[in-house]
């Protein structure tokens, strides 16, 4: 590992945490849980049928001694959980019977464990869609004070030609479909804090198909205005915009397109105009640029809840568990 993971593990060693895995019987989850349990700084909480979890773990040779295993169908605090869920959701919870049915779904049950303080964080999505992981988080955990939205970022990592690792941050690629100017400013603030957790010294580019007025249109104006607002709100952050991606990362192109900028050509934290651009952008970088992609890392919540790709492997689960818990 590296690129900030050492510092994250040190934080967890100093202040151990619990993390909920909503898909407790998935073999990738159990492989990662076994590795985590080899340390003493992060306790897995596995949601599911204990018999099935132990069967899969034994078949795969995974030692999960020390993990907490909680079955939604046999939870001694279910009445308390239902009461809190109804209090949080009001009429949207439905009848008590409907609330119980909802809470027996592992994604809702696991999120409520975090809300009740049973665990500090949650990692799901090995078999659930992103929406099925994010929805309970938005409904139950909600945005932290000072945040009007929840957003997301991806951290992209690959070995650097000069040694060490190249680390980039891209936002928002998973949550907000068409963010407003003010939402883009908030996304910028949330993403840069996450980037710093990975050892990145943020240099922020608000991206567009235009550089410094070379193109026209509503989306160009939005990124220009968002850049201006972000510079006012975060005066200590190096921020530039609107920039095309080549002007953001290539010093040669930046000298031509944005010659007066101090950071164009050297940016490492990218704010996209909408989810289409962001989702396409990070996937292109991941697949064609040979980056490892971590995320979506959800930002702005009251507690860390993160999503896995359904195509993830046990190494990615292990890494994302460390990322998620270290944000608690």
C-alpha positions in Angstrom: 0.0 0.0 0.0 1.3 3.5 0.8 -0.1 6.8 -0.5 -1.6 7.7 2.9 -2.5 4.2 4.1 0.3 4.1 6.6 -1.0 7.2 8.3 -4.6 5.9 8.2 -3.5 2.7 9.9 -1.6 4.7 12.5 -4.7 6.6 13.3 -6.7 3.4 13.7 -4.0 1.9 15.9 -4.2 5.0 18.1 -8.0 4.8 18.1 -9.4 1.4 17.1 -12.8 1.3 15.2 -15.6 -1.1 14.2 -16.7 -1.4 10.7 -20.0 -3.0 9.4 -19.9 -5.2 6.3 -23.4 -5.6 5.0 -22.6 -8.7 3.0 -21.1 -10.8 5.8 -21.2 -14.1 4.0 -19.4 -12.9 0.8 -16.1 -14.7 0.5 -14.3 -11.5 -0.5 -15.6 -9.8 2.6 -14.5 -12.7 4.8 -11.0 -12.8 3.2 -10.6 -9.1 4.0 -12.1 -9.5 7.5 -9.6 -12.3 8.2 -6.7 -10.0 7.3 -8.1 -7.1 9.3 -8.5 -9.3 12.4 -4.8 -10.1 12.2 -4.4 -6.6 13.6 -6.1 -5.2 16.6 -7.1 -1.8 15.2 -10.3 -2.5 13.2 -13.0 -5.0 14.2 -15.3 -6.3 11.5 -19.0 -6.5 12.2 -20.5 -9.0 9.8 -24.2 -8.9 8.9 -25.8 -12.1 8.0 -26.7 -15.7 9.1 -24.0 -16.9 11.4 -24.2 -20.5 10.2 -23.7 -19.4 6.6 -20.9 -16.9 7.4 -19.0 -19.6 9.3 -19.6 -22.2 6.5 -18.2 -19.9 3.9 -15.3 -18.8 6.1 -14.3 -22.4 6.9 -14.6 -23.5 3.3 -12.2 -20.7 2.3 -9.9 -21.1 5.2 -10.6 -17.7 6.7 -10.0 -17.1 10.4 -12.8 -14.8 11.5 -12.4 -15.3 15.3 -13.0 -12.0 16.9 -15.4 -10.7 14.3 -18.9 -9.6 15.6 -21.6 -11.5 13.6 -25.1 -10.1 13.8 -28.2 -11.6 12.2 -31.0 -9.2 11.3 -33.5 -12.0 12.0 -32.2 -12.5 15.5 -31.1 -9.2 16.9 -31.9 -8.5 20.6 -32.1 -4.7 20.0 -34.5 -4.9 17.1 -37.4 -3.2 18.9 -35.1 -0.3 19.8 -33.9 -0.2 16.2 -37.4 -0.1 14.8 -38.4 2.7 17.2 -35.4 4.8 16.1 -36.0 4.1 12.4 -39.6 5.2 12.7 -38.5 8.3 14.6 -36.0 9.2 11.9 -38.2 8.4 8.9 -41.6 9.4 10.2 -44.4 8.4 7.8 -41.9 7.3 5.2 -41.1 4.3 7.5 -44.6 3.0 6.9 -46.3 0.8 9.4 -44.2 -0.9 12.1 -44.5 -4.2 10.2 -43.2 -2.5 7.1 -40.3 -0.9 9.1 -39.3 -4.3 10.5 -39.3 -5.7 6.9 -37.1 -2.8 5.7 -34.7 -3.2 8.6 -34.2 -6.9 8.0 -32.5 -5.9 4.7 -28.8 -6.0 5.4 -28.1 -2.5 3.9 -30.7 -0.8 6.1 -29.8 -3.0 9.1 -26.1 -2.3 8.8 -26.7 1.5 8.4 -28.8 1.5 11.5 -26.1 -0.3 13.5 -23.9 2.7 12.7 -26.6 5.2 13.6 -27.1 3.4 16.9 -23.4 3.7 17.7 -22.8 -0.1 17.5 -20.2 0.5 14.9 -18.3 3.6 13.6 -18.5 3.0 9.8 -19.9 0.8 7.1 -18.7 -0.7 3.8 -21.2 -2.3 1.4 -21.8 -2.8 -2.2 -20.0 -6.1 -2.9 -23.4 -7.4 -4.1 -25.6 -4.3 -3.7 -25.8 -1.5 -6.2 -24.3 1.9 -5.3 -27.9 3.3 -4.9 -28.8 0.5 -2.4 -25.8 1.5 -0.3 -26.2 5.2 -0.6 -29.9 5.5 -0.1 -30.0 4.2 3.5 -27.0 6.4 4.3 -28.8 9.5 3.1 -32.0 8.6 4.9 -30.5 7.5 8.2 -27.0 8.9 8.7 -27.7 12.2 6.8 -25.4 15.1 6.1 -23.1 16.3 8.9 -23.5 19.8 10.3 -22.1 22.4 7.9 -22.8 20.3 4.9 -25.8 21.0 2.7 -25.1 18.0 0.4 -23.4 14.6 0.4 -21.0 14.1 -2.4 -18.4 11.6 -3.4 -14.9 11.4 -4.8 -12.6 8.7 -6.2 -8.9 8.5 -5.3 -6.8 7.2 -8.2 -3.3 5.8 -7.5 -0.6 4.5 -9.7 3.2 4.2 -9.4 5.1 7.3 -10.4 7.9 7.3 -13.0 10.0 9.3 -10.5 9.3 6.9 -7.6 6.5 6.7 -5.1 3.0 7.1 -6.2 0.9 9.5 -8.3 -2.3 10.2 -6.4 -5.3 12.1 -7.9 -8.7 13.0 -6.6 -11.8 13.3 -8.8 -15.3 14.6 -7.7 -18.2 14.2 -7.9 -18.4 11.0 -9.9 -21.3 9.1 -8.3 -23.8 11.2 -6.3 -24.9 14.6 -7.6 -26.2 14.5 -11.1 -25.9 18.1 -12.2 -24.6 20.2 -9.2 -25.2 23.9 -9.0 -22.4 26.5 -8.7 -22.7 26.5 -4.9 -22.8 22.7 -4.7 -19.7 22.5 -6.8 -18.0 24.8 -4.3 -19.1 22.5 -1.5 -17.9 19.4 -3.4 -14.5 21.1 -3.8 -14.2 21.6 -0.1 -15.3 18.0 0.8 -13.0 16.5 -1.9 -9.9 18.4 -0.9 -10.2 17.3 2.7 -10.4 13.7 1.5 -7.4 14.2 -0.8 -5.4 15.4 2.1 -6.1 12.2 3.9 -4.2 10.4 1.1 -1.2 12.7 1.4 -2.3 14.9 -1.5 -1.4 18.6 -1.4 -4.5 19.7 -3.4 -4.2 21.8 -6.5 -7.8 22.1 -7.7 -9.0 22.4 -11.3 -12.7 23.2 -12.1 -13.0 21.3 -15.4 -14.8 22.2 -18.5 -14.6 21.8 -22.3 -13.4 25.4 -22.2 -10.2 27.0 -20.9 -10.4 30.6 -19.7 -13.3 31.5 -21.9 -12.2 29.7 -25.0 -15.7 28.2 -25.2 -19.2 29.5 -24.4 -22.3 28.0 -22.8 -24.2 27.6 -19.6 -21.9 24.9 -18.3 -18.8 27.0 -19.0 -20.4 29.9 -17.1 -21.3 27.6 -14.3 -17.7 26.4 -13.9 -16.3 30.0 -14.2 -18.7 31.2 -11.4 -18.0 28.1 -9.2 -14.3 28.8 -9.5 -14.7 32.4 -8.5 -16.8 31.4 -5.5 -14.5 28.6 -4.4 -11.5 31.0 -4.4 -13.4 33.3 -2.1 -14.6 30.5 0.2 -11.2 28.7 0.3 -8.6 31.5 0.0 -5.8 29.2 1.1 -6.5 26.5 -1.5 -4.7 26.8 -4.9 -7.7 26.7 -7.3 -8.0 27.3 -11.1 -10.8 27.2 -13.6 -12.3 26.9 -15.9 -9.8 24.5 -17.4 -9.8 21.7 -20.0 -8.3 18.6 -18.7 -5.1 18.9 -20.8 -4.6 22.4 -19.5 -5.0 21.1 -16.0 -2.4 18.4 -16.2 0.1 19.3 -19.0 2.5 22.1 -18.3 3.2 22.4 -22.0 -0.5 22.9 -22.8 -1.0 25.1 -19.8 1.7 27.5 -21.0 -0.4 28.0 -24.2 -3.9 28.0 -22.8 -3.5 29.4 -19.3 -0.1 31.2 -19.2 -0.9 33.3 -16.2 -1.9 30.4 -14.0 0.3 29.3 -11.2 -1.1 25.7 -11.0 -2.5 24.9 -14.4 -0.6 21.9 -15.8 0.1 20.6 -12.2 -3.4 20.0 -10.9 -4.2 16.8 -8.9 -7.8 17.4 -7.6 -10.5 17.7 -10.3 -14.0 19.0 -9.9 -16.3 17.9 -12.8 -19.3 19.9 -14.0 -21.7 16.9 -13.7 -21.9 13.2 -13.0 -21.6 12.3 -16.7 -18.2 13.9 -17.1 -17.1 12.7 -13.7 -18.1 9.1 -14.0 -16.6 8.8 -17.5 -13.5 10.7 -16.5 -12.5 8.5 -13.6 -13.3 5.3 -15.5 -11.2 6.4 -18.5 -8.3 7.2 -16.1 -8.7 4.0 -14.3 -8.8 1.7 -17.3 -6.5 3.5 -19.8 -4.2 5.1 -17.3 -3.7 2.0 -15.2 -4.8 3.7 -12.0 -6.2 1.9 -9.0 -9.5 3.6 -8.2 -10.8 3.8 -4.6 -14.4 4.8 -4.2 -16.9 6.2 -4.4 -15.8 7.6 -1.1 -18.9 9.4 0.3 -18.3 12.8 1.7 -20.2 15.1 4.0 -22.1 12.4 6.0 -22.4 12.2 9.8 -20.5 8.9 9.7 -18.4 7.2 7.1 -20.4 5.0 4.7 -18.7 3.7 1.6 -19.5 1.7 -1.4 -17.7 -1.2 -3.2 -17.8 -2.1 -6.8 -19.6 -5.4 -7.3 -16.5 -6.5 -9.3 -14.2 -5.8 -6.3 -11.7 -8.3 -5.0 -10.6 -8.9 -1.4 -7.7 -6.6 -1.6 -10.0 -3.7 -2.6 -12.3 -4.6 0.3 -9.4 -4.6 2.7 -8.1 -1.2 1.4 -11.5 0.4 1.4 -12.2 -0.8 4.9 -9.1 1.0 6.1 -10.1 4.2 4.1 -13.6 4.1 5.5 -12.8 3.5 9.1 -10.0 6.1 9.1 -12.6 8.7 8.2 -14.5 8.0 11.4 
